[in-house]
């Protein structure tokens, strides 16, 4: 379905697992993984034992200075995906001097997108409160995501209300790295219903246009928004290409510091698979943004 803004990640799962077995034998990972940390108080209504967990990846090399932190939010059409698939992102970031936090969040049909964004904000809040214990700098937290996860990352970076509701005085996000983002303007997308099977997105987004607009970063970005890196595949879905270009134009109009990179020939899923290789352009530009010294 060439016009879908998301895609099941089953192929990515098998690819990732194959690389895991091969690479564990071939590479001595210079990082430490702390798995399955609960970031929401279990007494919180709606607590989910599996989905309210995150993993932290620390560089093994000691540093006298706190390291920059990247919180990665996975994609999966808002109804699938897991932090366990994206171990390679955590490993690669840690190998390059970044403390990485790879999160789970609740998914449709159990919750809708506003609750997913709340979960991601709670994960960032946990990071701000605890990442110093893992060598990270709580004053240098960046969010990153692919597909639906990139849309959530953009939403947290542009809409401060997710943090103010948690009692966080100021948005702690210092920048966003958006990899082939989906959901930048679901208000426009769902009003048009231009592609086959678009009704499926009414499950995670509901049927209220006010909600579609509220969870669309396009309507929250402002002059005060943090710096952003926006990467789009040259062969991605038309809806992602179109909304990303409109988002870029808005960043330009508002004077938000950003860099837009079109990666020729890349389809939607390969846009995240390339993160297995540490020398790809996304990591190159990310390291400059976060200011790591490795």
C-alpha positions, 0 to 999 in steps of 0.5 A, spaced: 500 500 500 504 505 497 500 511 500 500 508 507 503 513 512 506 507 517 508 499 515 508 493 520 515 492 522 515 484 522 520 484 516 524 489 521 524 484 526 527 478 523 532 483 520 534 486 526 534 479 530 539 476 524 543 482 525 543 481 533 546 474 532 551 475 527 554 482 530 554 479 537 559 474 535 563 479 530 563 485 534 565 487 541 560 492 543 563 498 547 557 499 551 552 497 557 545 496 556 540 496 562 534 493 560 526 494 562 526 500 567 519 502 569 518 509 568 511 510 570 509 509 577 505 502 577 500 505 581 498 510 576 492 509 572 493 505 566 499 502 568 502 497 563 508 492 565 511 491 558 509 498 555 511 503 561 519 500 560 525 503 557 532 501 556 538 505 557 545 504 553 551 507 556 558 508 553 563 503 556 568 508 556 569 513 562 568 520 561 569 526 567 563 530 563 556 528 563 554 525 556 548 528 551 542 524 551 538 521 546 531 518 547 529 514 541 521 513 540 520 507 535 515 507 530 509 502 527 503 505 525 501 507 532 499 499 533 506 495 533 513 496 535 518 495 541 524 497 544 527 491 543 527 491 536 531 497 536 537 495 540 542 497 534 540 504 535 542 504 542 548 500 541 550 505 535 549 511 539 552 509 545 558 507 541 559 514 539 559 517 546 551 518 547 547 515 552 541 512 549 534 511 552 530 506 547 522 507 550 516 503 549 509 506 550 502 504 550 499 502 543 492 502 539 487 499 540 488 499 547 490 507 547 489 513 542 495 517 540 494 522 546 496 517 551 502 515 547 504 522 547 503 522 555 507 516 555 513 518 551 513 525 555 513 521 562 519 517 559 523 524 558 521 526 565 524 519 567 530 521 563 531 528 566 530 525 573 535 519 573 539 519 567 545 523 571 546 516 574 547 513 567 552 518 565 547 522 561 546 530 562 539 532 564 540 538 561 542 535 554 536 531 552 534 530 545 528 526 542 529 522 536 524 517 532 522 514 526 515 514 522 510 514 528 515 515 533 518 521 529 511 524 529 511 523 537 518 526 538 516 532 534 509 533 538 513 533 544 518 538 542 513 543 540 507 542 545 510 544 552 503 542 555 505 534 555 510 536 560 507 542 564 501 537 566 506 533 569 509 539 573 515 540 569 516 547 569 520 547 562 520 543 556 526 539 557 527 537 550 533 541 547 532 538 540 529 533 535 531 528 530 526 526 525 527 520 521 521 519 515 516 522 520 509 520 520 503 524 523 506 531 522 499 533 520 494 528 521 488 533 521 489 535 514 491 527 513 484 524 516 480 530 513 482 528 506 482 520 507 485 520 500 488 513 500 485 506 501 484 503 508 485 510 511 480 508 516 485 504 520 488 510 523 481 512 526 483 507 531 489 510 534 487 517 532 479 517 534 474 520 530 474 527 533 478 532 528 480 537 534 484 531 537 487 530 530 489 537 530 491 537 537 496 531 536 499 534 530 506 538 531 504 542 525 500 546 529 504 547 535 511 548 532 513 556 534 519 560 534 521 558 540 521 550 538 528 547 539 533 545 533 530 539 529 534 535 524 529 532 519 530 526 514 526 524 509 527 518 504 527 519 496 522 513 495 518 514 502 510 514 502 507 520 498 504 523 504 510 523 508 514 526 503 508 532 502 507 533 510 515 533 511 516 538 506 510 542 509 513 542 516 520 544 513 516 550 510 513 552 516 520 551 520 523 556 515 517 561 516 518 561 523 526 561 523 526 555 527 533 552 527 533 546 522 536 542 517 533 538 512 536 532 508 533 528 503 536 521 502 535 519 495 533 512 493 531 510 501 524 507 502 520 508 509 523 502 512 530 502 510 530 509 513 531 506 520 535 500 518 540 504 516 541 506 523 545 500 524 551 503 520 554 508 525 557 512 519 550 514 516 548 521 515 543 521 520 548 519 526 553 524 522 548 530 523 546 528 530 552 528 533 553 535 531 547 537 534 547 534 540 555 536 541 558 529 543 565 529 544 565 521 543 
